[in-house]
Amino acid sequence: MAISIHGEYANPKKSPWGFEKYQSDLERRMMERLERDPHVVKWMKRHGITIPWIDGQKHQRRYVPDFLVEYENGRKALIEVKDPSRLDSKKESAGFPVACHGEEGAP
């Protein structure tokens, strides 16, 4: 399981902000990866997107994706970063995009 490390990622070149906050080492590593990816033109954590959804007990919930990423071809993606050991199959089956570090082919 990943250790929860909070901090600020200073002076990202591909984010419109002067810094981005991360809530885990996985998020920090994803920021580094997005900065290095030549196909990524812009990314941000402070994107203001909230997706309402209803859980199995019919309670309204809110989902805030970890990242909004824009690629050079104009495509945009919402990315959720999770440790593979913490994946919730119910949430995954609801269609939420998940990027798992430590698995082959994962971002």
Helices and strands as residue ranges (DSSP letters): E 7-10, E 19-22, H 25-36, E 40-44, E 51-54, E 60-63, E 67-71, E 76-82, G 84-86, H 89-93, E 98-100
